[in-house]
Amino acid sequence: MVSFVCIVDDPDALTKEPFVHWLVYNIPAEVHTLDNPSVGKTGKNSYANIDYDCPKPPAGKVHHYHFKLYALNTEFSFNQPPTKTELLAAMQPHIIVFKEIISLYYKTI
């Protein structure tokens, strides 16, 4: 294993595709936490930012936040921060293992 990719998205958002909150790639294989914001490289989220943007769902509906972690046999070099679609296409043949945690968020007001 060479690197990890972490993708956080919300398929319940009112968008055509799941709303991407965070993309991090080229996370070194020896890293075991994502508490350091400079670990790896960041791609574009659905706000067109290259940072983590926290969930902000409307009140009254449960949203499922998918935290996806991929172990890869390579690292990537992009000319500019990739979108989720670009990153997934590049990493497809390099995935060793995939894990996912789904978190629920419900806002009452």
Sequence and secondary structure as in RCSB ss.txt:
>XXXX:A:sequence
MVSFVCIVDDPDALTKEPFVHWLVYNIPAEVHTLDNPSVGKTGKNSYANIDYDCPKPPAGKVHHYHFKLYALNTE
FSFNQPPTKTELLAAMQPHIIVFKEIISLYYKTI
>XXXX:A:secstr
  EEEEEEEETTSSSSS EEEEEEEEEETT     STTSSEE   TTS SS       TTSEEEEEEEEEEES  
   SS   HHHHHHHHGGGEEEEEEEEEEEE   
